[in-house]
Amino acid sequence: MALISPMTMASSNMNEDIQHSAPYAQFASQPIQFLHWWTSRGEVAAVREVHGVLGSAQIVLESVPVEGAGGKMAKSILQARAIAGNPPDMAQLEGPAIKSWAALGFLHDVNKVAKENHWDQKLPPLLREIHLFNHEYVALPMTIHRLNWLWVNTQVLNRVDLPIPKTWPEMVTTFRQLKAKGISPLAMGNEPWQVVQLFENIAFGLGGPAYYREAFIELDHETLTSPITHEALMIFRQISEIVLSDMPNQPWEAATQALLSGERAFQISGDWVAGEILASEGEFPSRIQCYATPARQAGFIYNIDSFAFFKKPTLDKWAVEEMVTLLSTPVFQARFNQRKGSLPAFQDVSLEGFNPCALQARADFKAAEQAGTLMPSVVDSMAVSPVIERAASSELYRFFNHPEVKPEDVILHMKNMKIGM
């Protein structure tokens, strides 16, 4: 699908549509500290929208961005600060971590705003389950990101007369053909989360949703040792042999810039890439296209970002409700997710003016929801405990970077992870 439609920028009357109560002076003297890991151009543009909507009610936001490791560093800092009794007022969280923090008693519930604004009707069942603890909403859902996207610079492929690959073996062949012509095929940094995200896409594409869940979420021994796992690891190794020699240790947004410039032909990553493209170029250039990554059975690998509000003497329940009211309006949700490249969490938010990939993603999300093929990302903290996630990522990253590591070694280590649970 060609990405040719420009992003519709926020119109001048959007602020008029955002309803909030009168500004309160006490916010001005007490900034709200927000810990997150959004540091790319597209992400910074989205955070700027948060500053703007809260500022309209005289709520001063102090942004605390933490670079690196796909959010792992920010999560470590959050944990250390909370243990020390000094959590931020507001933090970006993902998936199971929300219930974990709520169970420890750290989070304000946002149930009053949720009930007043009918979240039960406006949120997909998946998002309701993630954000409810003891039948109360304990965080504000912000985004739905799709991770199984293949981003293509068609100018590069057209220059060497190569088609879009439709299967993973075809992808390997295309990578080899590009490399033989002196073209680096894949825009990716040699960071664990970027590398393991590639494997996640391969495994899902070859095995399908049932295999993916059984092997990498349930860590079922029989599924882990199946021929599909070996096939996925061998394709992962073949790609490593092609791209590793010229793969820099760079953040994902630098990889996106290499895709845009034509230095690389493909990027396999989530739809935050769309936000970065828009921030860089103002609209989608026609040379960039998006496709679901090759898969024998269609599905949707997801990641969801949420805002959680921590209990502390300087942040009372009333202030939390005021902020959640502001941040959950359809107008703001649309504006924020346009910048971020993601889908709004709430189903009543219009996608008018969103990029074509977002429109396709919403259709695919609904189809996967009906078919039961919505799959949580393992590498992006949506599926398993942090301990399992780190151990699995470490093994797969080591396999990608060290040719002497055998598929059997990785499978054995992953089987042992379940034993240690």
N, C-alpha and C positions, 0 to 999 in steps of 0.2 A: 504494500500500500504506500503510495507516494505521500510524503509529508509536504504538502504544498500550501496548506491553509495557515495564514498568520494567526498568532494568538491575539485574541481580542483583549486589549488592555482595559484596565478598570475604568469605567466611564465616570464622568464627573458627578453623576447622581447616585453613585453607589453608597457614598457615606450617608446620604439621606435615607437609604433603605435599611441601614443598620440601626436597629432600635436598642437603646440602652437607657438606663436611668441617668439622672442628673449626675454630673461629676462630683466627686467627693475629695475635699482638700487633703484628708489624711493620707491618701495615696501618694500625693506629690512629695511628701516628706519621708516616705518609706518605700524605696524602690523594690520592685518584685524581681528577685534574682531567678533567672531562667538558665538551667544547665542543659546543654544539648551538644550534638556533634555535627551540626550543619554549618559547613565552612566553605563549600563551593559557591560559585557565583549564583547559580540558580537557587541554592539553599539559602544563601544570605538574602536574596530578594524575597524569599518566602518569609524569613524571620522579620524582615523589615515590615511586612504586612502585619505581623503580630504587634510590633512596636506601634504601628499606626493606629490599629483599632483600639488597643488599650489606651494609647495616648489621647484618643478622642474622649475618654472618660477621666482624663488626668491621672491615669495609672502609669507610673514610670517603670519601664521594664529595663532591668540590667541584664544584658545578654552575656552568658558565660560559655562561649563555644570552646569545645575541646577537639583538636584535630587528631586524626590518626586511627588506624586499625578498625575502620568500619564501625566505630562507636564503642569498641572494647575499652579504650582508655577512659572515655567519659563514664562508662558504667563502673569502672574501678574507682574513679574519683567520687562518684555518687555514693558508692558503698562505704568508702573511707570516711566521707563527710558525715554520713548518717550515723555510723558507729561512733564518731566523735561528738555527736549531738549537735552538728551544725549542717543539716541538709539544706539545699536550696529551697526556695519557696515553691518552685515549679521545675519539673524536669521532663525531658523526653524519655519515654519508656516504650518497650516493645513486648507484646505477647505475654507469655507466662510470668514475666517479671512483675506485671501489674498485680496479679493475685498474691505473689510472694511478698511484695511490699505491703499490701493491704493486710495480709495475714499477720504480719509483724506489728501492725498497728500504726504504721507511719503515715497513712494517706487519709486525707479528708474524703468523705464521700461527696458525690455531686448529684445525689438522688433527687433532691428537690427540683433542680433545674431540669433533670432528665424527665421527671414526671410531668412538670408543667409544659414541657416542649415535646412530649410524646415520643421519646426515644425508642420505646418498645416497638412502635410502628415504623419509625424512620430508619432504624438500623437493620442491616441484614442479620439473620440469626447468628452467623459466625461472629460478628462484632459484638453482639449482645453478650454472648458467652464469654468472650475475652475480657470484657469490661465490667462484668458483674461479679461481686464477691458477697456471699451471704445475702443474695437477692438485692444488693444495692450497687449502683454504679459508683465506681471508685476512680475513674479516669475519664478523660474526654477523648474520644477517637477523632483523629485528624486526617489520616491518609489511608488509602489502599494502594500499595505499590505492587505492580506486576514485575516479577523477576525473570520470567522466561521470554525475554525479548532478544531478537537478533537485529542489531542496528547495522545498516549497510550503506557504504558510500558507493553509489552506483556509477559515479564517474570513473572510479578506479577499476571496477569490474568491466565496464564498457570499453575502457581503454585496451584491455587485454582479451576482450570478447569472451568473458566467462559468465555463466548463468548464476542465479541465486541457488545455492545448494539446498536440497529438500530433505536430505537424510544426513545422519552423522558421518557415515562413510563418505558421502559426497562432500561433506564439509572438509574432511581430512584431505581428500583429493584436491579440492579447490585451494586449500592452504598450501599444499605442495606445489601446485601449478603457479600460484602467486610468488612463492618463495623462489622458484626456479627462474622467474622473470625479474628477480631483484626487488620484489614488493613485499614488505612486511605485512602478513595477513591480519594479525589480531591486535587490536588496541586493548591492552591489559597491563596493569602493573603487577609486579611480583610481590604482592602482599597476600598473606594467607586467605583473607576473606574473598578477595577477587578471584584467586586461583580456585578455591573450593566452590565458589559460586558457579564456575565453569563446570566442575564435576557434577554439581547438583543438577544442572541443566542436562548434561549428558545422561545421567542415571535416570532422571524422570523421562527423558525422551525415548530411551531404549526400553525401559521397563514398564512405564505407565504408572498411573496413580496408586494402584494396589501394591505393586512391587515397591515403589518409592516409600510408601507408608510402612510396609512391613520391614523393609531392609534398614531404613535410615531413621525412622522414628521409633518403631517398636524394637529394632535391632534383633529381629528374628533370625536365629542361627541358620535355619534351612534356606531362607531367602538370601541372606548375606553370602552364602556359599554357592548360590545358583550360577549357572552360566551367564546370566545377564550381568551380574556384578563383575565377572571377569571381562566380559565384552566392554562394559563401561570403563573399567580401569585401563584396558588396552587402548581404547580410543583416546582416553585422557593422556596416556603415555605417548601415543603417536603425535598428538597436538603438542605436547611438551617438547618432543624431539624437533619439531618444526619451528617453534616460536621462542624457546627458552634462550637461545643464544643472543637474541637482540630484544629481550623483554626487560625494560628498565624497572627499577623499584620506584614506581610513581603512583600518585593517587589516581583514583578512577577519573576525576575530572580532567586531568592531564591526558589520560587515554582518550577521552572524548574529544579534546582539542586535536589530537593526532588523527582521529577519525574525520573530523570536520576538514582538516587541512589536506586530506588525501594521503597522509603519510602511512595510514593503515586502512585496510578495506572493511573490516568488521569490528564490532564490539558486542560482546554478549554480557548484558547487564540489565539492571532494573530501569524503570521508567524515570528515575531521577536524571537519566541521560537527556530526556526530553526537556526537563527544566534547565539543564546546563546549555543545551542548544539554543533555547529561547533567550536565555540571559546573554549568550554570546552574540547572537545574530538578530535578535528581535523577532524573528519568525523562522519557521522551518524552511531551510533551503531545499529546492526540489531534488538535489543530488542525494539527500539522505532519506532512506526508507526504513520502515520497521516491519518485521515479520516475527511471528511466534517461532521460537527456536524449534528445530526439527523434533517431531514426536510421533510415535506410532499411535498414540491415543491422545486426543486433545485434552488440555487441562490448564490450570492457572496456578502458578507458584506465587504465593503472596507474602508480603510483609506489611505490617500495619504500625504506624507511628501514633503515639498517644501522648497527651499532656496529663501529668499527675501532679497533685498539689499536696505538699508535705505539711504535716502538723508541726507548728512551731509558734511561740508566743507572739511573733510579729505578723502572723497570717491567720486571721479568724475566719470562721465559716462564711460570714457575710461577704467578706472580700473574695473568697473563692467563688461563691455563687455569682457575684458580679462579673468576674473574669470569664467564667464558663459561659454565662449568658452572652457575653460579647463575642466569644470565640466560637460559638456554635451556631451563629446565624447563617442562613443559606448564602447570603451575599458574601460574608467573610470566608466561609468554607470554599466557595467557588474561587474567590480571588487568591486565597492561599494555595490551593491545589493547582491552579493554573501556573503559578510561579514554580511550584515544586515538581510539576510533571506528573503528579499522581492523580488518582481518583478521589473525590470527596468520600468521606466515610458514610455520610448520610444520603439515603436514597432519594430524598426530595430535592437535592441540589441539582439545578440545571447544568448541563454541560455545554450550553451555548457559548461559543467562542473558544472552547477547548481544542487542543490539537487533535488531528485525526487518529493518532495512536491511542489517545485517551478514549475516544469514542469507540474504537475497536475493543479496547480493554474492558470497558463497561459491558459491552455485548458478550464478550468472552467470559467475564466474571459471572454474569447471570446464567450463561449456558453451563458453566462449570458448577455453579451452585445447584442447578437442577439435576445435573448428572452425578453429583457427588465427587467431583474431581478438583475441588479447591484444595490445594496442598500448601501447608506451612513451610516456609523456608527454614532449613536446618541451620545454615550458616548465618542467617540474619535473626537468630534468637527467637524464632516463632514456634519451634517444635519440641526441643528437648532441653534438659537442664543445662546450665552454663558449663558444668563439669564435662558432660558428654559432648557438648558442642565443641569445647576447646580441644578435647582429646581427639575427636574425629577430624577436626580441621588440621590439627598438627600432623596426624598420620597421612592425610591426603596431600597436604602441602609438601611433606617430606618425599612422598612418592613422586610428585610432579617434578621436584628439583633434583632428585638423586636417582639416576637410571639403575643403580644396583639394587634398589628396593623392589622386591617382587610383589605382584598382586596378592599372592598368598600371605605375605607379611602383613599387608594392610588389612586383609579380611580377618586374619587371626587377632590382630589388635582390636579390631572393632567388635569381634565376638566377645573378647575379654572385657570390653567396656560394660556390656550388659551384666556380666558376672559381678562386676564391681559396683553395680548400682545399689 
